[in-house]
Amino acid sequence: MDGEWFGYAAATLTTVAFVPQALKTIRSRDTHSLSLGMYVVFTVGIGFWLAYGIHLGSWPMIACNTLTLGLAGTILAMKLRYG
């Protein structure tokens, strides 16, 4: 098995794991129990992972971090708006 498949599997699993929380938060707009500091750090971290993936030309990192950054950014924006 080519090592790149490990990247695809890891990127897919970590992104898919984040989707239920993102959907629940987007639907309910309830962000009171979410840590603002955690989402700021997490979103910035995902942005750096995306930049690193672009630097490496790694499509698993680029695709999944783009999706995760969009979801995390949406939740962060909702946290800032709804508290």
mmCIF file of the N, C-alpha and C atoms, coordinates in Angstrom:
data_MODEL
# 
_entry.id   MODEL 
# 
loop_
_atom_site.group_PDB 
_atom_site.id 
_atom_site.type_symbol 
_atom_site.label_atom_id 
_atom_site.label_alt_id 
_atom_site.label_comp_id 
_atom_site.label_asym_id 
_atom_site.label_entity_id 
_atom_site.label_seq_id 
_atom_site.pdbx_PDB_ins_code 
_atom_site.Cartn_x 
_atom_site.Cartn_y 
_atom_site.Cartn_z 
_atom_site.occupancy 
_atom_site.B_iso_or_equiv 
_atom_site.pdbx_formal_charge 
_atom_site.auth_seq_id 
_atom_site.auth_comp_id 
_atom_site.auth_asym_id 
_atom_site.auth_atom_id 
_atom_site.pdbx_PDB_model_num 
ATOM 1   N N  . MET A 1 1  ? 0.856   -1.184 0.000  1.00 0.00 ? 1  MET A N  1 
ATOM 2   C CA . MET A 1 1  ? 0.000   0.000  0.000  1.00 0.00 ? 1  MET A CA 1 
ATOM 3   C C  . MET A 1 1  ? 0.893   1.234  0.000  1.00 0.00 ? 1  MET A C  1 
ATOM 4   N N  . ASP A 1 2  ? 0.638   2.133  -0.895 1.00 0.00 ? 2  ASP A N  1 
ATOM 5   C CA . ASP A 1 2  ? 1.374   3.390  -0.985 1.00 0.00 ? 2  ASP A CA 1 
ATOM 6   C C  . ASP A 1 2  ? 1.104   4.226  0.264  1.00 0.00 ? 2  ASP A C  1 
ATOM 7   N N  . GLY A 1 3  ? 2.136   4.878  0.780  1.00 0.00 ? 3  GLY A N  1 
ATOM 8   C CA . GLY A 1 3  ? 2.015   5.665  2.000  1.00 0.00 ? 3  GLY A CA 1 
ATOM 9   C C  . GLY A 1 3  ? 1.026   6.805  1.919  1.00 0.00 ? 3  GLY A C  1 
ATOM 10  N N  . GLU A 1 4  ? 0.748   7.299  0.723  1.00 0.00 ? 4  GLU A N  1 
ATOM 11  C CA . GLU A 1 4  ? -0.196  8.409  0.564  1.00 0.00 ? 4  GLU A CA 1 
ATOM 12  C C  . GLU A 1 4  ? -1.602  8.024  1.021  1.00 0.00 ? 4  GLU A C  1 
ATOM 13  N N  . TRP A 1 5  ? -1.930  6.740  0.943  1.00 0.00 ? 5  TRP A N  1 
ATOM 14  C CA . TRP A 1 5  ? -3.253  6.300  1.388  1.00 0.00 ? 5  TRP A CA 1 
ATOM 15  C C  . TRP A 1 5  ? -3.439  6.503  2.886  1.00 0.00 ? 5  TRP A C  1 
ATOM 16  N N  . PHE A 1 6  ? -2.356  6.424  3.639  1.00 0.00 ? 6  PHE A N  1 
ATOM 17  C CA . PHE A 1 6  ? -2.458  6.723  5.069  1.00 0.00 ? 6  PHE A CA 1 
ATOM 18  C C  . PHE A 1 6  ? -2.890  8.166  5.277  1.00 0.00 ? 6  PHE A C  1 
ATOM 19  N N  . GLY A 1 7  ? -2.360  9.057  4.468  1.00 0.00 ? 7  GLY A N  1 
ATOM 20  C CA . GLY A 1 7  ? -2.747  10.464 4.536  1.00 0.00 ? 7  GLY A CA 1 
ATOM 21  C C  . GLY A 1 7  ? -4.209  10.665 4.193  1.00 0.00 ? 7  GLY A C  1 
ATOM 22  N N  . TYR A 1 8  ? -4.670  10.001 3.126  1.00 0.00 ? 8  TYR A N  1 
ATOM 23  C CA . TYR A 1 8  ? -6.089  10.099 2.760  1.00 0.00 ? 8  TYR A CA 1 
ATOM 24  C C  . TYR A 1 8  ? -6.979  9.560  3.876  1.00 0.00 ? 8  TYR A C  1 
ATOM 25  N N  . ALA A 1 9  ? -6.607  8.421  4.448  1.00 0.00 ? 9  ALA A N  1 
ATOM 26  C CA . ALA A 1 9  ? -7.410  7.833  5.521  1.00 0.00 ? 9  ALA A CA 1 
ATOM 27  C C  . ALA A 1 9  ? -7.440  8.739  6.746  1.00 0.00 ? 9  ALA A C  1 
ATOM 28  N N  . ALA A 1 10 ? -6.281  9.227  7.159  1.00 0.00 ? 10 ALA A N  1 
ATOM 29  C CA . ALA A 1 10 ? -6.207  10.100 8.336  1.00 0.00 ? 10 ALA A CA 1 
ATOM 30  C C  . ALA A 1 10 ? -6.984  11.391 8.117  1.00 0.00 ? 10 ALA A C  1 
ATOM 31  N N  . ALA A 1 11 ? -6.806  12.012 6.972  1.00 0.00 ? 11 ALA A N  1 
ATOM 32  C CA . ALA A 1 11 ? -7.491  13.271 6.681  1.00 0.00 ? 11 ALA A CA 1 
ATOM 33  C C  . ALA A 1 11 ? -8.999  13.069 6.627  1.00 0.00 ? 11 ALA A C  1 
ATOM 34  N N  . THR A 1 12 ? -9.429  11.987 6.014  1.00 0.00 ? 12 THR A N  1 
ATOM 35  C CA . THR A 1 12 ? -10.864 11.714 5.920  1.00 0.00 ? 12 THR A CA 1 
ATOM 36  C C  . THR A 1 12 ? -11.467 11.450 7.292  1.00 0.00 ? 12 THR A C  1 
ATOM 37  N N  . LEU A 1 13 ? -10.828 10.613 8.086  1.00 0.00 ? 13 LEU A N  1 
ATOM 38  C CA . LEU A 1 13 ? -11.375 10.278 9.400  1.00 0.00 ? 13 LEU A CA 1 
ATOM 39  C C  . LEU A 1 13 ? -11.429 11.485 10.331 1.00 0.00 ? 13 LEU A C  1 
ATOM 40  N N  . THR A 1 14 ? -10.389 12.291 10.365 1.00 0.00 ? 14 THR A N  1 
ATOM 41  C CA . THR A 1 14 ? -10.398 13.437 11.278 1.00 0.00 ? 14 THR A CA 1 
ATOM 42  C C  . THR A 1 14 ? -11.398 14.503 10.825 1.00 0.00 ? 14 THR A C  1 
ATOM 43  N N  . THR A 1 15 ? -11.586 14.640 9.535  1.00 0.00 ? 15 THR A N  1 
ATOM 44  C CA . THR A 1 15 ? -12.587 15.597 9.037  1.00 0.00 ? 15 THR A CA 1 
ATOM 45  C C  . THR A 1 15 ? -13.990 15.085 9.311  1.00 0.00 ? 15 THR A C  1 
ATOM 46  N N  . VAL A 1 16 ? -14.247 13.822 8.996  1.00 0.00 ? 16 VAL A N  1 
ATOM 47  C CA . VAL A 1 16 ? -15.571 13.237 9.221  1.00 0.00 ? 16 VAL A CA 1 
ATOM 48  C C  . VAL A 1 16 ? -15.927 13.263 10.703 1.00 0.00 ? 16 VAL A C  1 
ATOM 49  N N  . ALA A 1 17 ? -14.958 13.056 11.585 1.00 0.00 ? 17 ALA A N  1 
ATOM 50  C CA . ALA A 1 17 ? -15.212 13.093 13.019 1.00 0.00 ? 17 ALA A CA 1 
ATOM 51  C C  . ALA A 1 17 ? -15.681 14.469 13.482 1.00 0.00 ? 17 ALA A C  1 
ATOM 52  N N  . PHE A 1 18 ? -15.258 15.517 12.793 1.00 0.00 ? 18 PHE A N  1 
ATOM 53  C CA . PHE A 1 18 ? -15.609 16.877 13.174 1.00 0.00 ? 18 PHE A CA 1 
ATOM 54  C C  . PHE A 1 18 ? -16.997 17.284 12.669 1.00 0.00 ? 18 PHE A C  1 
ATOM 55  N N  . VAL A 1 19 ? -17.486 16.635 11.628 1.00 0.00 ? 19 VAL A N  1 
ATOM 56  C CA . VAL A 1 19 ? -18.737 17.036 10.978 1.00 0.00 ? 19 VAL A CA 1 
ATOM 57  C C  . VAL A 1 19 ? -19.951 16.978 11.911 1.00 0.00 ? 19 VAL A C  1 
ATOM 58  N N  . PRO A 1 20 ? -20.185 15.917 12.701 1.00 0.00 ? 20 PRO A N  1 
ATOM 59  C CA . PRO A 1 20 ? -21.383 15.913 13.556 1.00 0.00 ? 20 PRO A CA 1 
ATOM 60  C C  . PRO A 1 20 ? -21.453 17.098 14.522 1.00 0.00 ? 20 PRO A C  1 
ATOM 61  N N  . GLN A 1 21 ? -20.330 17.446 15.146 1.00 0.00 ? 21 GLN A N  1 
ATOM 62  C CA . GLN A 1 21 ? -20.325 18.595 16.056 1.00 0.00 ? 21 GLN A CA 1 
ATOM 63  C C  . GLN A 1 21 ? -20.618 19.882 15.296 1.00 0.00 ? 21 GLN A C  1 
ATOM 64  N N  . ALA A 1 22 ? -20.030 20.022 14.131 1.00 0.00 ? 22 ALA A N  1 
ATOM 65  C CA . ALA A 1 22 ? -20.257 21.220 13.332 1.00 0.00 ? 22 ALA A CA 1 
ATOM 66  C C  . ALA A 1 22 ? -21.725 21.326 12.927 1.00 0.00 ? 22 ALA A C  1 
ATOM 67  N N  . LEU A 1 23 ? -22.302 20.239 12.448 1.00 0.00 ? 23 LEU A N  1 
ATOM 68  C CA . LEU A 1 23 ? -23.713 20.270 12.041 1.00 0.00 ? 23 LEU A CA 1 
ATOM 69  C C  . LEU A 1 23 ? -24.632 20.571 13.221 1.00 0.00 ? 23 LEU A C  1 
ATOM 70  N N  . LYS A 1 24 ? -24.355 19.956 14.364 1.00 0.00 ? 24 LYS A N  1 
ATOM 71  C CA . LYS A 1 24 ? -25.174 20.217 15.565 1.00 0.00 ? 24 LYS A CA 1 
ATOM 72  C C  . LYS A 1 24 ? -25.104 21.693 15.949 1.00 0.00 ? 24 LYS A C  1 
ATOM 73  N N  . THR A 1 25 ? -23.921 22.256 15.929 1.00 0.00 ? 25 THR A N  1 
ATOM 74  C CA . THR A 1 25 ? -23.749 23.655 16.305 1.00 0.00 ? 25 THR A CA 1 
ATOM 75  C C  . THR A 1 25 ? -24.407 24.583 15.289 1.00 0.00 ? 25 THR A C  1 
ATOM 76  N N  . ILE A 1 26 ? -24.252 24.289 14.018 1.00 0.00 ? 26 ILE A N  1 
ATOM 77  C CA . ILE A 1 26 ? -24.846 25.124 12.962 1.00 0.00 ? 26 ILE A CA 1 
ATOM 78  C C  . ILE A 1 26 ? -26.368 25.085 13.049 1.00 0.00 ? 26 ILE A C  1 
ATOM 79  N N  . ARG A 1 27 ? -26.920 23.903 13.283 1.00 0.00 ? 27 ARG A N  1 
ATOM 80  C CA . ARG A 1 27 ? -28.386 23.764 13.366 1.00 0.00 ? 27 ARG A CA 1 
ATOM 81  C C  . ARG A 1 27 ? -28.965 24.420 14.602 1.00 0.00 ? 27 ARG A C  1 
ATOM 82  N N  . SER A 1 28 ? -28.322 24.227 15.744 1.00 0.00 ? 28 SER A N  1 
ATOM 83  C CA . SER A 1 28 ? -28.877 24.732 17.004 1.00 0.00 ? 28 SER A CA 1 
ATOM 84  C C  . SER A 1 28 ? -28.477 26.171 17.309 1.00 0.00 ? 28 SER A C  1 
ATOM 85  N N  . ARG A 1 29 ? -27.378 26.606 16.740 1.00 0.00 ? 29 ARG A N  1 
ATOM 86  C CA . ARG A 1 29 ? -26.793 27.921 17.028 1.00 0.00 ? 29 ARG A CA 1 
ATOM 87  C C  . ARG A 1 29 ? -26.438 28.094 18.506 1.00 0.00 ? 29 ARG A C  1 
ATOM 88  N N  . ASP A 1 30 ? -26.333 26.969 19.198 1.00 0.00 ? 30 ASP A N  1 
ATOM 89  C CA . ASP A 1 30 ? -25.971 26.988 20.617 1.00 0.00 ? 30 ASP A CA 1 
ATOM 90  C C  . ASP A 1 30 ? -24.458 26.820 20.737 1.00 0.00 ? 30 ASP A C  1 
ATOM 91  N N  . THR A 1 31 ? -23.806 27.901 21.099 1.00 0.00 ? 31 THR A N  1 
ATOM 92  C CA . THR A 1 31 ? -22.343 27.888 21.212 1.00 0.00 ? 31 THR A CA 1 
ATOM 93  C C  . THR A 1 31 ? -21.874 28.183 22.633 1.00 0.00 ? 31 THR A C  1 
ATOM 94  N N  . HIS A 1 32 ? -22.805 28.274 23.569 1.00 0.00 ? 32 HIS A N  1 
ATOM 95  C CA . HIS A 1 32 ? -22.438 28.663 24.934 1.00 0.00 ? 32 HIS A CA 1 
ATOM 96  C C  . HIS A 1 32 ? -21.449 27.704 25.583 1.00 0.00 ? 32 HIS A C  1 
ATOM 97  N N  . SER A 1 33 ? -21.558 26.415 25.288 1.00 0.00 ? 33 SER A N  1 
ATOM 98  C CA . SER A 1 33 ? -20.671 25.439 25.928 1.00 0.00 ? 33 SER A CA 1 
ATOM 99  C C  . SER A 1 33 ? -19.333 25.277 25.205 1.00 0.00 ? 33 SER A C  1 
ATOM 100 N N  . LEU A 1 34 ? -19.148 25.988 24.099 1.00 0.00 ? 34 LEU A N  1 
ATOM 101 C CA . LEU A 1 34 ? -17.902 25.878 23.339 1.00 0.00 ? 34 LEU A CA 1 
ATOM 102 C C  . LEU A 1 34 ? -16.898 26.922 23.809 1.00 0.00 ? 34 LEU A C  1 
ATOM 103 N N  . SER A 1 35 ? -15.657 26.517 23.884 1.00 0.00 ? 35 SER A N  1 
ATOM 104 C CA . SER A 1 35 ? -14.587 27.406 24.322 1.00 0.00 ? 35 SER A CA 1 
ATOM 105 C C  . SER A 1 35 ? -14.131 28.294 23.163 1.00 0.00 ? 35 SER A C  1 
ATOM 106 N N  . LEU A 1 36 ? -14.219 29.605 23.350 1.00 0.00 ? 36 LEU A N  1 
ATOM 107 C CA . LEU A 1 36 ? -13.761 30.540 22.331 1.00 0.00 ? 36 LEU A CA 1 
ATOM 108 C C  . LEU A 1 36 ? -12.267 30.369 22.086 1.00 0.00 ? 36 LEU A C  1 
ATOM 109 N N  . GLY A 1 37 ? -11.494 30.269 23.149 1.00 0.00 ? 37 GLY A N  1 
ATOM 110 C CA . GLY A 1 37 ? -10.048 30.109 23.002 1.00 0.00 ? 37 GLY A CA 1 
ATOM 111 C C  . GLY A 1 37 ? -9.688  28.861 22.216 1.00 0.00 ? 37 GLY A C  1 
ATOM 112 N N  . MET A 1 38 ? -10.372 27.768 22.500 1.00 0.00 ? 38 MET A N  1 
ATOM 113 C CA . MET A 1 38 ? -10.096 26.520 21.792 1.00 0.00 ? 38 MET A CA 1 
ATOM 114 C C  . MET A 1 38 ? -10.394 26.672 20.311 1.00 0.00 ? 38 MET A C  1 
ATOM 115 N N  . TYR A 1 39 ? -11.510 27.283 19.966 1.00 0.00 ? 39 TYR A N  1 
ATOM 116 C CA . TYR A 1 39 ? -11.867 27.418 18.549 1.00 0.00 ? 39 TYR A CA 1 
ATOM 117 C C  . TYR A 1 39 ? -10.973 28.402 17.814 1.00 0.00 ? 39 TYR A C  1 
ATOM 118 N N  . VAL A 1 40 ? -10.501 29.431 18.492 1.00 0.00 ? 40 VAL A N  1 
ATOM 119 C CA . VAL A 1 40 ? -9.534  30.341 17.864 1.00 0.00 ? 40 VAL A CA 1 
ATOM 120 C C  . VAL A 1 40 ? -8.244  29.579 17.547 1.00 0.00 ? 40 VAL A C  1 
ATOM 121 N N  . VAL A 1 41 ? -7.712  28.885 18.547 1.00 0.00 ? 41 VAL A N  1 
ATOM 122 C CA . VAL A 1 41 ? -6.461  28.142 18.357 1.00 0.00 ? 41 VAL A CA 1 
ATOM 123 C C  . VAL A 1 41 ? -6.651  27.027 17.322 1.00 0.00 ? 41 VAL A C  1 
ATOM 124 N N  . PHE A 1 42 ? -7.750  26.300 17.402 1.00 0.00 ? 42 PHE A N  1 
ATOM 125 C CA . PHE A 1 42 ? -8.025  25.209 16.472 1.00 0.00 ? 42 PHE A CA 1 
ATOM 126 C C  . PHE A 1 42 ? -8.129  25.721 15.035 1.00 0.00 ? 42 PHE A C  1 
ATOM 127 N N  . THR A 1 43 ? -8.861  26.798 14.831 1.00 0.00 ? 43 THR A N  1 
ATOM 128 C CA . THR A 1 43 ? -9.053  27.336 13.490 1.00 0.00 ? 43 THR A CA 1 
ATOM 129 C C  . THR A 1 43 ? -7.741  27.848 12.912 1.00 0.00 ? 43 THR A C  1 
ATOM 130 N N  . VAL A 1 44 ? -6.956  28.539 13.710 1.00 0.00 ? 44 VAL A N  1 
ATOM 131 C CA . VAL A 1 44 ? -5.638  28.994 13.247 1.00 0.00 ? 44 VAL A CA 1 
ATOM 132 C C  . VAL A 1 44 ? -4.756  27.786 12.931 1.00 0.00 ? 44 VAL A C  1 
ATOM 133 N N  . GLY A 1 45 ? -4.805  26.775 13.784 1.00 0.00 ? 45 GLY A N  1 
ATOM 134 C CA . GLY A 1 45 ? -4.029  25.557 13.552 1.00 0.00 ? 45 GLY A CA 1 
ATOM 135 C C  . GLY A 1 45 ? -4.407  24.868 12.251 1.00 0.00 ? 45 GLY A C  1 
ATOM 136 N N  . ILE A 1 46 ? -5.689  24.780 11.983 1.00 0.00 ? 46 ILE A N  1 
ATOM 137 C CA . ILE A 1 46 ? -6.146  24.178 10.726 1.00 0.00 ? 46 ILE A CA 1 
ATOM 138 C C  . ILE A 1 46 ? -5.671  25.012 9.540  1.00 0.00 ? 46 ILE A C  1 
ATOM 139 N N  . GLY A 1 47 ? -5.671  26.330 9.701  1.00 0.00 ? 47 GLY A N  1 
ATOM 140 C CA . GLY A 1 47 ? -5.151  27.198 8.642  1.00 0.00 ? 47 GLY A CA 1 
ATOM 141 C C  . GLY A 1 47 ? -3.684  26.902 8.341  1.00 0.00 ? 47 GLY A C  1 
ATOM 142 N N  . PHE A 1 48 ? -2.907  26.663 9.397  1.00 0.00 ? 48 PHE A N  1 
ATOM 143 C CA . PHE A 1 48 ? -1.496  26.313 9.202  1.00 0.00 ? 48 PHE A CA 1 
ATOM 144 C C  . PHE A 1 48 ? -1.341  24.934 8.573  1.00 0.00 ? 48 PHE A C  1 
ATOM 145 N N  . TRP A 1 49 ? -2.178  23.958 8.983  1.00 0.00 ? 49 TRP A N  1 
ATOM 146 C CA . TRP A 1 49 ? -2.134  22.639 8.342  1.00 0.00 ? 49 TRP A CA 1 
ATOM 147 C C  . TRP A 1 49 ? -2.445  22.752 6.857  1.00 0.00 ? 49 TRP A C  1 
ATOM 148 N N  . LEU A 1 50 ? -3.413  23.597 6.531  1.00 0.00 ? 50 LEU A N  1 
ATOM 149 C CA . LEU A 1 50 ? -3.744  23.811 5.125  1.00 0.00 ? 50 LEU A CA 1 
ATOM 150 C C  . LEU A 1 50 ? -2.561  24.410 4.374  1.00 0.00 ? 50 LEU A C  1 
ATOM 151 N N  . ALA A 1 51 ? -1.944  25.421 4.951  1.00 0.00 ? 51 ALA A N  1 
ATOM 152 C CA . ALA A 1 51 ? -0.773  26.045 4.315  1.00 0.00 ? 51 ALA A CA 1 
ATOM 153 C C  . ALA A 1 51 ? 0.350   25.029 4.141  1.00 0.00 ? 51 ALA A C  1 
ATOM 154 N N  . TYR A 1 52 ? 0.552   24.176 5.135  1.00 0.00 ? 52 TYR A N  1 
ATOM 155 C CA . TYR A 1 52 ? 1.584   23.151 5.059  1.00 0.00 ? 52 TYR A CA 1 
ATOM 156 C C  . TYR A 1 52 ? 1.258   22.140 3.956  1.00 0.00 ? 52 TYR A C  1 
ATOM 157 N N  . GLY A 1 53 ? -0.006  21.765 3.873  1.00 0.00 ? 53 GLY A N  1 
ATOM 158 C CA . GLY A 1 53 ? -0.430  20.848 2.818  1.00 0.00 ? 53 GLY A CA 1 
ATOM 159 C C  . GLY A 1 53 ? -0.220  21.439 1.437  1.00 0.00 ? 53 GLY A C  1 
ATOM 160 N N  . ILE A 1 54 ? -0.499  22.736 1.302  1.00 0.00 ? 54 ILE A N  1 
ATOM 161 C CA . ILE A 1 54 ? -0.259  23.417 0.026  1.00 0.00 ? 54 ILE A CA 1 
ATOM 162 C C  . ILE A 1 54 ? 1.237   23.429 -0.276 1.00 0.00 ? 54 ILE A C  1 
ATOM 163 N N  . HIS A 1 55 ? 2.036   23.726 0.729  1.00 0.00 ? 55 HIS A N  1 
ATOM 164 C CA . HIS A 1 55 ? 3.495   23.739 0.559  1.00 0.00 ? 55 HIS A CA 1 
ATOM 165 C C  . HIS A 1 55 ? 4.017   22.373 0.088  1.00 0.00 ? 55 HIS A C  1 
ATOM 166 N N  . LEU A 1 56 ? 3.467   21.298 0.665  1.00 0.00 ? 56 LEU A N  1 
ATOM 167 C CA . LEU A 1 56 ? 3.890   19.952 0.298  1.00 0.00 ? 56 LEU A CA 1 
ATOM 168 C C  . LEU A 1 56 ? 3.252   19.455 -0.997 1.00 0.00 ? 56 LEU A C  1 
ATOM 169 N N  . GLY A 1 57 ? 2.171   20.113 -1.402 1.00 0.00 ? 57 GLY A N  1 
ATOM 170 C CA . GLY A 1 57 ? 1.412   19.621 -2.555 1.00 0.00 ? 57 GLY A CA 1 
ATOM 171 C C  . GLY A 1 57 ? 0.650   18.351 -2.218 1.00 0.00 ? 57 GLY A C  1 
ATOM 172 N N  . SER A 1 58 ? 0.250   18.197 -0.960 1.00 0.00 ? 58 SER A N  1 
ATOM 173 C CA . SER A 1 58 ? -0.444  16.999 -0.491 1.00 0.00 ? 58 SER A CA 1 
ATOM 174 C C  . SER A 1 58 ? -1.949  17.187 -0.609 1.00 0.00 ? 58 SER A C  1 
ATOM 175 N N  . TRP A 1 59 ? -2.546  16.540 -1.603 1.00 0.00 ? 59 TRP A N  1 
ATOM 176 C CA . TRP A 1 59 ? -3.979  16.698 -1.814 1.00 0.00 ? 59 TRP A CA 1 
ATOM 177 C C  . TRP A 1 59 ? -4.837  16.213 -0.650 1.00 0.00 ? 59 TRP A C  1 
ATOM 178 N N  . PRO A 1 60 ? -4.479  15.140 0.070  1.00 0.00 ? 60 PRO A N  1 
ATOM 179 C CA . PRO A 1 60 ? -5.299  14.784 1.237  1.00 0.00 ? 60 PRO A CA 1 
ATOM 180 C C  . PRO A 1 60 ? -5.326  15.906 2.267  1.00 0.00 ? 60 PRO A C  1 
ATOM 181 N N  . MET A 1 61 ? -4.184  16.511 2.534  1.00 0.00 ? 61 MET A N  1 
ATOM 182 C CA . MET A 1 61 ? -4.115  17.605 3.513  1.00 0.00 ? 61 MET A CA 1 
ATOM 183 C C  . MET A 1 61 ? -4.860  18.835 3.015  1.00 0.00 ? 61 MET A C  1 
ATOM 184 N N  . ILE A 1 62 ? -4.715  19.140 1.750  1.00 0.00 ? 62 ILE A N  1 
ATOM 185 C CA . ILE A 1 62 ? -5.366  20.327 1.187  1.00 0.00 ? 62 ILE A CA 1 
ATOM 186 C C  . ILE A 1 62 ? -6.885  20.174 1.221  1.00 0.00 ? 62 ILE A C  1 
ATOM 187 N N  . ALA A 1 63 ? -7.379  19.049 0.730  1.00 0.00 ? 63 ALA A N  1 
ATOM 188 C CA . ALA A 1 63 ? -8.830  18.851 0.637  1.00 0.00 ? 63 ALA A CA 1 
ATOM 189 C C  . ALA A 1 63 ? -9.493  18.829 2.005  1.00 0.00 ? 63 ALA A C  1 
ATOM 190 N N  . CYS A 1 64 ? -8.981  18.016 2.897  1.00 0.00 ? 64 CYS A N  1 
ATOM 191 C CA . CYS A 1 64 ? -9.642  17.869 4.188  1.00 0.00 ? 64 CYS A CA 1 
ATOM 192 C C  . CYS A 1 64 ? -9.466  19.087 5.079  1.00 0.00 ? 64 CYS A C  1 
ATOM 193 N N  . ASN A 1 65 ? -8.303  19.724 5.027  1.00 0.00 ? 65 ASN A N  1 
ATOM 194 C CA . ASN A 1 65 ? -8.128  20.925 5.843  1.00 0.00 ? 65 ASN A CA 1 
ATOM 195 C C  . ASN A 1 65 ? -8.924  22.103 5.301  1.00 0.00 ? 65 ASN A C  1 
ATOM 196 N N  . THR A 1 66 ? -9.166  22.141 3.998  1.00 0.00 ? 66 THR A N  1 
ATOM 197 C CA . THR A 1 66 ? -10.047 23.175 3.453  1.00 0.00 ? 66 THR A CA 1 
ATOM 198 C C  . THR A 1 66 ? -11.461 23.009 4.005  1.00 0.00 ? 66 THR A C  1 
ATOM 199 N N  . LEU A 1 67 ? -11.953 21.776 3.987  1.00 0.00 ? 67 LEU A N  1 
ATOM 200 C CA . LEU A 1 67 ? -13.289 21.508 4.518  1.00 0.00 ? 67 LEU A CA 1 
ATOM 201 C C  . LEU A 1 67 ? -13.351 21.784 6.019  1.00 0.00 ? 67 LEU A C  1 
ATOM 202 N N  . THR A 1 68 ? -12.383 21.290 6.762  1.00 0.00 ? 68 THR A N  1 
ATOM 203 C CA . THR A 1 68 ? -12.377 21.495 8.213  1.00 0.00 ? 68 THR A CA 1 
ATOM 204 C C  . THR A 1 68 ? -12.232 22.966 8.565  1.00 0.00 ? 68 THR A C  1 
ATOM 205 N N  . LEU A 1 69 ? -11.416 23.699 7.815  1.00 0.00 ? 69 LEU A N  1 
ATOM 206 C CA . LEU A 1 69 ? -11.275 25.137 8.066  1.00 0.00 ? 69 LEU A CA 1 
ATOM 207 C C  . LEU A 1 69 ? -12.597 25.860 7.840  1.00 0.00 ? 69 LEU A C  1 
ATOM 208 N N  . GLY A 1 70 ? -13.313 25.472 6.816  1.00 0.00 ? 70 GLY A N  1 
ATOM 209 C CA . GLY A 1 70 ? -14.631 26.073 6.580  1.00 0.00 ? 70 GLY A CA 1 
ATOM 210 C C  . GLY A 1 70 ? -15.595 25.798 7.719  1.00 0.00 ? 70 GLY A C  1 
ATOM 211 N N  . LEU A 1 71 ? -15.631 24.558 8.190  1.00 0.00 ? 71 LEU A N  1 
ATOM 212 C CA . LEU A 1 71 ? -16.524 24.206 9.299  1.00 0.00 ? 71 LEU A CA 1 
ATOM 213 C C  . LEU A 1 71 ? -16.099 24.897 10.597 1.00 0.00 ? 71 LEU A C  1 
ATOM 214 N N  . ALA A 1 72 ? -14.808 24.848 10.905 1.00 0.00 ? 72 ALA A N  1 
ATOM 215 C CA . ALA A 1 72 ? -14.321 25.475 12.132 1.00 0.00 ? 72 ALA A CA 1 
ATOM 216 C C  . ALA A 1 72 ? -14.500 26.988 12.087 1.00 0.00 ? 72 ALA A C  1 
ATOM 217 N N  . GLY A 1 73 ? -14.252 27.574 10.931 1.00 0.00 ? 73 GLY A N  1 
ATOM 218 C CA . GLY A 1 73 ? -14.448 29.019 10.774 1.00 0.00 ? 73 GLY A CA 1 
ATOM 219 C C  . GLY A 1 73 ? -15.905 29.414 10.965 1.00 0.00 ? 73 GLY A C  1 
ATOM 220 N N  . THR A 1 74 ? -16.800 28.584 10.468 1.00 0.00 ? 74 THR A N  1 
ATOM 221 C CA . THR A 1 74 ? -18.234 28.840 10.643 1.00 0.00 ? 74 THR A CA 1 
ATOM 222 C C  . THR A 1 74 ? -18.609 28.780 12.119 1.00 0.00 ? 74 THR A C  1 
ATOM 223 N N  . ILE A 1 75 ? -18.128 27.757 12.818 1.00 0.00 ? 75 ILE A N  1 
ATOM 224 C CA . ILE A 1 75 ? -18.431 27.636 14.246 1.00 0.00 ? 75 ILE A CA 1 
ATOM 225 C C  . ILE A 1 75 ? -17.805 28.793 15.026 1.00 0.00 ? 75 ILE A C  1 
ATOM 226 N N  . LEU A 1 76 ? -16.591 29.174 14.685 1.00 0.00 ? 76 LEU A N  1 
ATOM 227 C CA . LEU A 1 76 ? -15.945 30.302 15.360 1.00 0.00 ? 76 LEU A CA 1 
ATOM 228 C C  . LEU A 1 76 ? -16.743 31.584 15.134 1.00 0.00 ? 76 LEU A C  1 
ATOM 229 N N  . ALA A 1 77 ? -17.192 31.811 13.920 1.00 0.00 ? 77 ALA A N  1 
ATOM 230 C CA . ALA A 1 77 ? -18.004 32.995 13.631 1.00 0.00 ? 77 ALA A CA 1 
ATOM 231 C C  . ALA A 1 77 ? -19.302 32.966 14.427 1.00 0.00 ? 77 ALA A C  1 
ATOM 232 N N  . MET A 1 78 ? -19.912 31.777 14.525 1.00 0.00 ? 78 MET A N  1 
ATOM 233 C CA . MET A 1 78 ? -21.143 31.674 15.317 1.00 0.00 ? 78 MET A CA 1 
ATOM 234 C C  . MET A 1 78 ? -20.878 31.906 16.793 1.00 0.00 ? 78 MET A C  1 
ATOM 235 N N  . LYS A 1 79 ? -19.748 31.411 17.289 1.00 0.00 ? 79 LYS A N  1 
ATOM 236 C CA . LYS A 1 79 ? -19.386 31.638 18.688 1.00 0.00 ? 79 LYS A CA 1 
ATOM 237 C C  . LYS A 1 79 ? -19.208 33.130 18.954 1.00 0.00 ? 79 LYS A C  1 
ATOM 238 N N  . LEU A 1 80 ? -18.561 33.815 18.039 1.00 0.00 ? 80 LEU A N  1 
ATOM 239 C CA . LEU A 1 80 ? -18.365 35.260 18.198 1.00 0.00 ? 80 LEU A CA 1 
ATOM 240 C C  . LEU A 1 80 ? -19.690 36.012 18.107 1.00 0.00 ? 80 LEU A C  1 
ATOM 241 N N  . ARG A 1 81 ? -20.603 35.546 17.277 1.00 0.00 ? 81 ARG A N  1 
ATOM 242 C CA . ARG A 1 81 ? -21.893 36.222 17.100 1.00 0.00 ? 81 ARG A CA 1 
ATOM 243 C C  . ARG A 1 81 ? -22.895 35.903 18.210 1.00 0.00 ? 81 ARG A C  1 
ATOM 244 N N  . TYR A 1 82 ? -23.011 34.627 18.567 1.00 0.00 ? 82 TYR A N  1 
ATOM 245 C CA . TYR A 1 82 ? -24.037 34.199 19.514 1.00 0.00 ? 82 TYR A CA 1 
ATOM 246 C C  . TYR A 1 82 ? -23.508 33.979 20.931 1.00 0.00 ? 82 TYR A C  1 
ATOM 247 N N  . GLY A 1 83 ? -22.215 34.053 21.110 1.00 0.00 ? 83 GLY A N  1 
ATOM 248 C CA . GLY A 1 83 ? -21.625 33.900 22.441 1.00 0.00 ? 83 GLY A CA 1 
ATOM 249 C C  . GLY A 1 83 ? -21.654 32.511 22.906 1.00 0.00 ? 83 GLY A C  1 
# 
